[in-house]
Protein backbone atom coordinates (compact mmCIF):
# COMPACT_ATOMS: atom_id res chain seq x y z
CA UNK A 1 0.00 0.00 0.00
CA UNK A 2 1.39 3.38 -1.00
CA UNK A 3 2.54 5.71 1.75
CA UNK A 4 2.05 8.86 -0.34
CA UNK A 5 -0.49 10.17 -2.83
CA UNK A 6 -0.67 12.18 -6.03
CA UNK A 7 -1.46 15.49 -4.31
CA UNK A 8 1.60 15.19 -2.06
CA UNK A 9 3.91 14.46 -4.99
CA UNK A 10 2.45 17.33 -7.05
CA UNK A 11 3.02 19.66 -4.09
CA UNK A 12 6.79 19.15 -4.34
CA UNK A 13 6.95 18.96 -8.14
CA UNK A 14 5.37 22.40 -8.58
CA UNK A 15 6.36 23.70 -12.04
CA UNK A 16 7.93 20.35 -12.99
CA UNK A 17 4.46 18.74 -13.10
CA UNK A 18 2.56 18.99 -16.39
CA UNK A 19 -0.57 20.66 -15.02
CA UNK A 20 -2.16 20.90 -18.48
CA UNK A 21 -1.99 17.18 -19.28
CA UNK A 22 -2.29 16.14 -15.60
CA UNK A 23 -0.72 12.70 -16.00
CA UNK A 24 -1.38 10.10 -13.35
CA UNK A 25 1.46 9.68 -10.90
CA UNK A 26 0.25 6.25 -9.81
CA UNK A 27 2.95 4.28 -11.70
CA UNK A 28 5.67 6.46 -10.17
CA UNK A 29 4.18 6.22 -6.69
CA UNK A 30 3.97 2.41 -7.05
CA UNK A 31 7.61 2.25 -8.14
CA UNK A 32 8.65 4.50 -5.27
CA UNK A 33 6.67 2.26 -2.92
CA UNK A 34 8.69 -0.78 -3.99
CA UNK A 35 12.00 1.01 -3.36
CA UNK A 36 10.77 2.51 -0.08
CA UNK A 37 9.69 -0.94 1.10
CA UNK A 38 13.23 -2.16 0.39
CA UNK A 39 14.56 0.75 2.47
CA UNK A 40 12.15 -0.17 5.29
CA UNK A 41 13.33 -3.80 5.16
CA UNK A 42 16.96 -2.71 5.25
CA UNK A 43 16.32 -0.46 8.24
CA UNK A 44 14.52 -3.24 10.12
CA UNK A 45 17.32 -5.68 9.27
CA UNK A 46 19.82 -3.15 10.64
CA UNK A 47 17.84 -3.01 13.88
CA UNK A 48 16.69 0.59 13.40
CA UNK A 49 13.22 0.56 11.84
CA UNK A 50 12.02 3.82 10.31
CA UNK A 51 8.83 5.59 11.32
CA UNK A 52 5.95 5.91 8.86
CA UNK A 53 6.47 9.67 8.38
CA UNK A 54 10.07 9.19 7.24
CA UNK A 55 9.09 6.38 4.88
CA UNK A 56 6.21 8.45 3.42
CA UNK A 57 8.55 11.39 2.88
CA UNK A 58 11.17 9.25 1.13
CA UNK A 59 8.45 7.69 -1.03
CA UNK A 60 7.08 11.11 -1.99
CA UNK A 61 10.51 12.36 -3.12
CA UNK A 62 11.23 9.11 -4.97
CA UNK A 63 7.89 9.30 -6.80
CA UNK A 64 8.78 12.82 -7.93
CA UNK A 65 12.21 11.55 -9.00
CA UNK A 66 10.73 8.71 -11.07
CA UNK A 67 8.23 11.08 -12.70
CA UNK A 68 11.05 13.44 -13.71
CA UNK A 69 13.06 10.52 -15.09
CA UNK A 70 10.23 9.62 -17.45
CA UNK A 71 9.39 13.21 -18.41
CA UNK A 72 12.67 15.13 -18.21
CA UNK A 73 12.28 18.55 -16.64
CA UNK A 74 14.04 21.72 -17.68
CA UNK A 75 16.99 23.16 -15.77
CA UNK A 76 17.06 26.14 -18.14
CA UNK A 77 15.00 27.42 -21.04
CA UNK A 78 15.39 29.98 -23.78
CA UNK A 79 12.43 31.06 -25.86
CA UNK A 80 14.23 33.29 -28.38
CA UNK A 81 16.89 30.74 -29.25
CA UNK A 82 14.53 27.78 -28.79
CA UNK A 83 16.98 25.89 -26.62
CA UNK A 84 16.82 24.17 -23.27
CA UNK A 85 18.75 21.90 -20.98
CA UNK A 86 17.24 19.09 -19.00
CA UNK A 87 17.69 17.73 -15.50
CA UNK A 88 19.39 14.36 -15.19
CA UNK A 89 20.67 11.82 -17.63
CA UNK A 90 20.05 8.10 -17.88
CA UNK A 91 23.20 7.13 -15.96
CA UNK A 92 22.78 9.45 -13.02
CA UNK A 93 20.33 7.26 -11.08
CA UNK A 94 19.09 8.99 -7.91
CA UNK A 95 21.64 11.79 -8.29
CA UNK A 96 20.05 12.71 -11.64
CA UNK A 97 17.28 14.85 -10.17
CA UNK A 98 16.99 17.15 -7.18
CA UNK A 99 14.14 14.91 -6.01
CA UNK A 100 16.33 11.81 -6.03
CA UNK A 101 19.08 13.75 -4.26
CA UNK A 102 16.59 14.76 -1.56
CA UNK A 103 15.41 11.17 -1.14
CA UNK A 104 19.05 10.11 -0.73
CA UNK A 105 19.59 12.84 1.86
CA UNK A 106 16.55 11.72 3.87
CA UNK A 107 17.37 7.99 3.70
CA UNK A 108 19.21 7.23 6.98
CA UNK A 109 20.00 3.65 5.92
CA UNK A 110 22.18 4.67 2.97
CA UNK A 111 20.23 2.22 0.80
CA UNK A 112 19.70 4.72 -2.01
CA UNK A 113 23.31 5.89 -1.96
CA UNK A 114 24.56 2.29 -2.03
CA UNK A 115 22.27 1.50 -4.97
CA UNK A 116 23.35 4.53 -6.98
CA UNK A 117 25.60 2.97 -9.62
CA UNK A 118 28.64 4.87 -10.74
CA UNK A 119 29.40 4.91 -14.43
CA UNK A 120 32.72 3.32 -15.19
CA UNK A 121 34.49 2.84 -18.45
CA UNK A 122 35.31 -0.73 -19.33
CA UNK A 123 36.81 -2.53 -22.27
CA UNK A 124 36.52 -6.02 -23.63
CA UNK A 125 39.18 -7.63 -25.83
CA UNK A 126 37.39 -9.75 -28.42
CA UNK A 127 40.54 -11.15 -30.00
CA UNK A 128 42.63 -14.22 -29.37
CA UNK A 129 44.82 -14.59 -26.31
CA UNK A 130 48.39 -13.42 -26.92
CA UNK A 131 49.66 -17.01 -26.95
CA UNK A 132 47.30 -17.94 -29.86
CA UNK A 133 48.05 -14.89 -31.99
CA UNK A 134 49.94 -15.26 -35.26
CA UNK A 135 52.76 -12.73 -35.71
CA UNK A 136 52.04 -10.16 -38.40
CA UNK A 137 54.92 -11.30 -40.62
CA UNK A 138 53.65 -14.92 -40.66
CA UNK A 139 50.01 -14.20 -41.60
CA UNK A 140 50.28 -14.61 -45.40
N, C-alpha and C positions, 0 to 999 in steps of 0.2 A: 504494500500500500504506500502510495506516495506521501512524502512528508511535507511537500510544498504544493502550490497550485499556480495556475496560469497568472492570476492577478499579482501574486507575489513576484514572479519572475519578470513580468512586464514592468513592475515598479522599479526594478533595478536596471532593466534594459533601456528605459526612457527612449531617446531618439534612435537607438539601435533596433528597436522593434518596428516592423512594418505595420503601422497603424491603419494604413489604407486597405491592405490585403487581409490583415488580421489573421495570420496563419495560426493554426493550433500549435500549442507548445507541448501537447501531450507526449509525442514521441521523445522529445528532449527531456521532459520531466521523468519519463519512464527509464530512459538511459541513465540519467543522473541518479535515479533511485537505485539502480543496480550497483553503480559505483559506490554510492553512499552506504549501501548495505555491506559492501566489501570493507569499507572503512570501519563501520560499526563492528563487524566481525573481528577485524584486526585489533581494534581497541579492546574488545572483550578478551581476546586471546592474550593480549599484553597485560591483562589484569586491571585496565583502567577504562571501563566502559564510558561512552560519551552520552551526555544527556540529550533528550529529544530536540531541544532548541538548537544545540550545536549541529546536530545531524540535519535538521531542517534547513538551517542556514547554509551549510555546505551544499546540500542538494539544490537549493535555490540558485546559488552561484554556478554550480556545475550545469544546471539546465540552461542558464543564460550562455554559458561557454559553448555548450553543444549547439545551441541555436545559432550562435555567431559563427561556428565552424561550418554550418551548412549554408548559411546566407552571410557571406563575408561582409563585415561592416567597414565603413570608411574611417580612416584615421585622418585623412585630409581630402578636401574637394576643391575643384576649381571650375567654375562655370564658364568663364571666358575661354579658357584653353581646353575645356572638356577633358580634364584629366582627374585622376584620383588615385589614392593609395589606400590599400586595405589592411585591416588588422589581421595578423596571424598568417602563417603559411602551413602547409600540410604537415611539415615535420616538427613543428613547434610544440605539439601536444598541449598540455595544460598551460604552458608558458605563452602560447600563441595569442591569448586574449587576456584582457584585464580581468575578465570574469574568472577565467581559469587560474590566473595568478592569485586572485582573492581567495578562491577555494583552497588553493595550496597553502596560503597564509593562515587560513582558519583551521586547517586539518592538523590537529596536534599529534596524530600518529605518524605523520610523514609518509603515509601511503601514497598520496598523489605525487609527492616529490620523488619517491622511489620508483614510481611507475611512469616517470616522465622521460622517455627514451632520448638519449643524446644521439645526434647524427654523427656518424663516424664514416670516414672514407675507408673503403676496403678494396682489395684487388684479388682477382682469381686468375691463376695461370692455367690456361686451357691446353698448354702444349705438353710434350713428353717430358718425363724427368730427365735431368741432365745426363744421366748414365745411358739413356736410350737414344739420345740425340745423335744424328749423323753430322760430322763436321761439314762445314760449307764446301770445302774443296772436294769432298768425296761424294757429293750429292748427284752428280751426272755421270 
